[in-house]
Amino acid sequence: MINPNEIKSKAEKKYIPFLQSLIEGTPFSNIVIHGDKSYAKSSLVDFEKEILLIISQSKEKRGFGYMLEFQKVKTRYLGTQDLPTTIYFGSAKDLLKYLGREKEVGLFKQNSEEIITAFPELRDWVFKNPARIIQNQSEWKNILSVCRYFKKNTTPRLYIRELPINVHTKFIERNQGIIKDLLDVIISEFVNREEKYFEKRFNLKYSEPQVRFKILDKEVSQSFFSGLDDIAIPVSQFEALKLPISKVIIVENKTTLYTTLTLPKVKETIAIFGSGYSVYNLKNVDWFTSLELLYWGDIDVQGFEILSQFRSYFPKTKSILMDKQTFDEYFENELGTTTNISIRLNLTDNEQQLYDLLKTNNWRIEQEKIPFDYVNRFFDHE
């Protein structure tokens, strides 16, 4: 037989549909809780305990909550007994007091009305997301202020903290999730939907990631950067560069970037600090497509996974110093970091074989562990 805890759990599941009925303006109708009709067979005493426990939490005893309707049922083991055949809440007040949600529903009604009044286009969103209205119940005044600003200023071109909105300077940053979902509806025609980052999605200025690179050709360094050879600039500026180079070396680790200047003179070449998975920031560098791209990462599973990621942007990328010969020469039984990736990577057959070996044994060689003379000999032949 169903017990009071199970009744409570089932009543909780009726709560969101109840809130949705408020948005639709649907009159309240009895909310029925379905329970099983089985009962304890061991003794009449156990059966009576089950019945008394259900009654003890009902409206009959507490003055609010669920109602019970009984019916005489002939049982196989205990004869004819009164069994609860219907469990229901007869009013919204009974349901909400039973769930302890009276105050919460009052705020929900107030907030949902304010949202729909301010932005009628959000009615469907409100209907589908009552839980989120409740989760943000103390923030709606400020959330709506932000939405009103964007409604009037669809392409602000300001930093988040520059926006002339009377909210805490960090409010938008802390509430990006809910604001994003609302703006996607309110200013849908101005949303950059392919962008995940809030600032890019809603036409705001943002602090761009930096691309750090070294000029390995002194003539290029002198002609274009007044002799500077270690440079960091925003991604958008890097994307606009026009340099007389033919080759780019992407290195995974910062230490290796420092050592690239010790390489033999490499004509028309720059080296870029890829910073691991941050190679994502280079995906829109269109001028890469006409160059020779060399990727040099750690000889471990992550190194090859980053290579695969970068190659998805630039399919002609070649790996260097990430081969079985280099591994056999300098491996010192160092363990790496395990991976959960199980899909086929964007690797050559030889790269995939080495990747599988590293993954199986959790081995690695960090690229800075490869001696300079070995690296220099490699580039001598490039």
N, C-alpha and C positions, 0 to 999 in steps of 0.2 A: 504494500500500500504506500502511496506517496506520503512523504513526510514534510513538515514545515520548511526545512532547508531547501528541499526540492521545489516546493511551491514558490519560495522567495526567488530562487534562481530562474524559474520560468517567468515569474512576474517581471524580473529585471529585463528579460528579453522582449517583453512587451512595451518597454519604456520608449524606445526610439520610435516605433510605429505610432505610439500615442502622441509624441511630440510632432510627428509629421501630420497627424490628424489636426493638430492645432493650427499648423500652417495652412492647411487646406480649408479650415473652418468646418470640419466634419463634426456633427453632434456626437457626443459620447454615447457609446453603446457598451453593453456589458463585455468585460474582458474575461474570457473563459480560460481557465488553467486546466489542461488535460492531464489527468492522472491515471495510473493503472488501477485495476479493480482487484488485484491480488491482495491477500491478507495472510497474516501469520497463522499457520495451521497447527502449531504445537499445542496451543491451549486457548481457552476462552479468555484467560487472564492476559495473555500477550495480545490478543486481538483487541481487547478493551483498552489496553495501554496505547495502542496505535491510534484508536479513535479519539481517546481523550487528549492525546498530544496534538492532533490536528485541530480539535475544537479549542484547545487552550490558546491558539494563536489567531483564532478567527475573530470576525467583527462581533460575534455574539458575546465573546468574553472580554475583548479589548476595547470595544466601542468603535473600531475602525478596522479596515483590512478586508479580507476575503469572506464571502458568504459561502455557506454550505447548504446543499440540498441533499436530503437523505431519502433512501428508498429501501423498503424491506426486500431483502434478497435471500433466497434459500441457498445456503451454502452446503457443500458436501460433507464438511467435517463438524461444523458448529451450529447446524440448524439454521433457522431463519434469524437474520440479523439486520439491523439498520446500517446500511453502507452509504458513505458520501458518494453520490453519483454525479454531482455537479459542484465545481469550485469556481467562483467568479467574483470579480470586483464590480459592484453595482454603480459606482460613481467615481469620477476623477479624484475627488477628495479622498475616498477610501484607498485608492491605488497610491496616490502620492504620499499620504501620511504613512502608509504601510512601508513604502520605499524610502521614506525620509527625504523626499525630493520637492517638498512644497515651495521652499524659498528658491530653489534652483529653477523650478519651472516658471516662477514669477519673473526672474531675471531673463530666462530664455524668451518668454513672450515679449518682454520689453525690448530686448536686443534684436530679436528677429523682426519686430515691427519697425524699429529704427533703421535696420539694414535695408529692408524692402522699400521703405518710404524714401530713403536717400537714393537707392539704386534699384528700381523695379526690375532691372535685368538680372538681378541676383536672386530672384524668387526661386528659380529651380535649384540654384546652388544651396540656398538656405534649406530647402526641402530635403535635399540629399545629404546634408551635413549638419544635422542638429547636434551631434556630439562635439563638433569643432566649435560651434557657437558657444556651447557650455564650457569647453576647455579654455576659451578666450574671453569668458564672461566679464572680466574686469578691465578688458583692454579695448572694448569696441568703440568707445568715444575716440580714442587716438587712432585706431585702425581706420575708422571712417574719415577722419581728418586727412590721413595720408591718401586715401582713395580719392577724396574730393580734389586734392591738389593735383594728382596725376590725371584726373578727368579733365581738368582745365589746362594742364601742362603735359601733353602726351610725350614730348621729347625734351626733357629738362636740360640735358647736357651739363649737369652739375654733379659734384660728388654727393654721396648720400648725406653726409653731415653738413653740406651747404644748403640743402633744401629748406626753403623758408616755411617750415611747418612747425607749429607750436607743440612739439613733442620732444621727449628726451633725445639727446644727440645719438644715442645708441638704440633707440626704440625700433627703427626700421630694420637695423641689422639683426636685432634679437627676434624679430617677428617676420622674417622674410618669407617663411613658408606659407603662412596664412595670407599675407599681403600679396604674394605672387599669385596664388590661386584666384584671388578676387580681381586683381588687375588683368589677369588673362581673360576675364569675362568683360570687365568694364571698359577696357581700352584694347579690345582684341585685335583691331585692325592695325595697331601700332606696336604690337608685341613681336619681338624677334624670337620666334618659337624654337628655332634651332639652337638657341643659346641657353645653356643651363644656368650660367652665372647671372645673378639678379641684376647687376649693373648693366651688363651687356643686353640682357633681355628687355630692359625697360629704358634704354637710351640714356643711361647715366654715365658720367665719367667714372673711371676706376683706376686704381693703382695697378698698372700693368706689371706683369713679371718682366724681369730683366734677362736679356741674353748676354752672357759673357763669352767673349771670344778673343783669340790671340791671332795677330797677323804674323804669319811665318815667312812672308816675303818682305824683306826690308824696303824694297822699292815701293811696294804698295803702302807699307806703313808710312814712309816718308811723304809720298805723294798725296795720300788721302787723309792721314791722321797726324801730320806734323811730327812723325817719328814715333808716335804712341803705338805700342803693340799689344797692350792688355786693356781691353775696352769692355764696358757693360752699358747697354742701351735698352730702352723699352722695346718689347716685341714689335710694336707697330713701326718703329723707326728701323728696326733690323729688317723687317719685311720690305721696306722701301729702299734698302741699300742697293747701290749699283757699283760693284767692284770688279776690276779686271782680274778675276780669279777663275780657275778651272777645277779646283779641288777643295773639298771640305772634309775635315776629319772631326767626327763627333766622339768625344771621350766621355766616359761615364763619371769619372771621379775628379774632384777639384785638384787633388795632388798631381794627377797625371797631366792636367792642363798646365800646371806650373812647369812640368818637365818638357813640354812640347817645344819650348824655346831652345832646349839643348839639342834638338834634332839638327841634322845637317840642313843647310839652307834648302827650303822647299819652295820652289817657284809657284807663284799664283795660287797660294794655299792659305787657308785659315783653319784654326782649330777651335771648336766650340765646346764649352762645358755643358753637356747634356743634362747633368744632374739627375741621373736615373730616369724615372718615369716622367720627369718634366720635359722630356723630348716632345711631349704633347704640344708644348708652346711653339714648336717649330713647324707644325703641320701645315700652316698656311704660307710658308716662305716659298712663293712661286718660283723665284729665280734658282732654287735648288734643282729644279727639274732638268736644267741644261748642264749641270755640273757632275763631276765624279764625286760620289758620296761614299765615305769610308766610316764605318762604325767600329769603335774600339771600346769594348766593355770588359767587365770582369768575366773570367771563365767560370761562371756558375749559372744556375738555372735562371736567376733574375737577369743576369747579363743577356742571355739569349732571349728571354721574354721581352726585354726592352728593345733588343734588336728587331724582334718580330713586330713589335708595336711601331717602331720607326719605319720599318720596311712597308707597313701598311699605308703609310703616307707617301713613301718614295720607294717604289718596288725595285729599283735598280741598285739600291744600297748594297755595298759589299762589306762583309766583316773582315777585320784584320786582327792578327795576333790573338785570335780566339779559336785556334785549331788544335787538333789532337797532338801534333808535334810539339807545340808550345806547352800544352798541358803536361805531356809526358816528361818534358825537359825540366819543368820547374814546380811540379806538384809536390807539396810537403805535408800531405795528409791533413790539410785544413778542412774543417767542416763548414758547410754553408748554412743557408736558411731554407727550410723546406717550402714547398709550393703546393697549392691546391689546384693549380691549373691542369686540366686533363685534355683539353682540345689540341688538335694538331696545330703547331705554330707555323708561322710564315718563314720557314727555314729551308736551307738546302738540305740534301740528304746527309752530307757529311756533318753539317751543323746539328741536324736532328739526332744523329747517332751520338754525338758528343753530349748533347743536351740530355738524352735518355740515360747515358752513363752517369752524368753528374746528378741527375734527379734520383736515380736508383740508389746511389751511394751517399748522397748529400755532400758532395765534394765541391771545392771551389779553389780558385786562385784569383786574388785581387790583382787588378792590372798593374798597380804600383809595385807589386812584388816581382815583376819581370825586369831583369837588369837592363840598364840604359844601353849597354853595348849591344845587347841582343836587339833592342828596339831600333837602335841606330843602324845596325846592319840591315834590318828589314827595310827601313826607309832609303837606305843607299841604293836599293834595287828597285825602288818604286819609280 
